Amino acid sequence: MSAFSARTDFPRTWNALARALAERRARGLPLLDLTETNPTRVGLPAPELASLAHPGALGYAPEPQGLLSAREAVAAHLATRGAHVSPAHLLLSASTSESYGWLFKLLCEPGDNVLIPAPSYPLFEYLTRLEGVETRTYRLPRAHGFGLDVEEVAAARDARTRAVLVVNPGNPTGHFLREGELEALGRLCAEAGLALVSDEVFSDFAWDEDPGRVPTVAGRELPMLTFSLSGLSKVAGLPGLKLGWMHVGGPDALRDEALARLELVADTYLSVNTPVQLALPGLLAHAPRFQVALLERVKENRRLLLQARPRDARWDVVPAHGGWSAVLRIPLEPGEEAMCLALLDEGVGVQPGYFYDFSGGAFLVLSLLPPPDVFARAMEPLVRVLATSG
Ligand SMILES: Cc1ncc(COP(=O)(O)O)c(C=O)c1O
């Protein structure tokens, strides 16, 4: 018998790609790193940090939901996105990841499951398993441009399903939830008693205008319990400050019960530090500057990628509408990992699609955050190595 819980028994062996990357770094070889998604490492504007030295920062008067002044700042931020919400329906946490953990505690008995999209962000397996919760996958069909197909969601469900997770826009697929999809999802969730957990960390990063998309479920009249998640890590490019938020919505009685229970969960940890809560209005006031610079960066790098693609290439840039990544569909041979290793040999780091549970083809994922001179230098070896595939 193990001394440890099965839910912390994660595989810890490195895959060939991680080993090759570490080896390359250890040998001091140059790397054009198109896997870099940390916004603090790519030369984007950072805010003044003087506000973290607020005179009240050493005080401690914890409010489980988060300081009212901080929740008011989040409500004001959401209002600029057209979502009018009450601070009473907001809850602060240390990160979106922590918010997920609290929601799984709130919604699931051990052994219950939540529906997760594929392809998507790879952390869900960990976040759920640590709470004793299982996942069932619904596919985002490529034929829908990796958009949501409610039939797939309905088919993935079983008697122990408690919630549907959507990532809006998808990471790394950059596809926004659409009004019709939300309506269909609302019907399904209301009928089956499922909550909707909407991860909106990238929703401020749309590349184009489209009135048919849903930027957030916060502040919407919906027939099911809804949780809309975001935080400073993406909205202001400040993952190190550790502040996330969730908006709780849905039918009044369900919403209020959820808030009361979440308040208890939050009170058990009180994990959000006071200085960052006091500084939040100033940090959110900085967010537009960061977002404008990031969007300019992402669009320029995407333009470089589209421009570098030869007309007769056997690979494509998958259409998308937002986020921080580009997805390439590549020929099946020699395979995603072999292609990543071949690119690494030429000094270019990219991620294989299987990291994000893509299926129905071979894919590569490129971060669009690196400085354009780095991104531009990666284009020649990328195009050359991809020309050998298929
Ligand atoms: C879709 C998505 N949700 C949540 C997170 C985690 O955000 P946080 O830093 O707030 O935990 C990430 C981080 O990359 C993400 O891509």
The ligand as an ORCA input file, in Angstrom:
! r2SCAN-3c Opt
* xyz 0 1
  C      -7.635     28.752    -20.249
  C      -6.868     29.034    -18.986
  N      -7.513     29.106    -17.814
  C      -6.865     29.360    -16.652
  C      -5.502     29.554    -16.638
  C      -4.833     29.779    -15.321
  O      -4.966     31.083    -14.912
  P      -4.452     31.531    -13.472
  O      -3.059     31.990    -13.640
  O      -5.385     32.644    -13.108
  O      -4.585     30.348    -12.580
  C      -4.785     29.483    -17.827
  C      -3.338     29.663    -17.825
  O      -2.660     29.527    -18.811
  C      -5.485     29.218    -19.033
  O      -4.837     29.119    -20.199
*
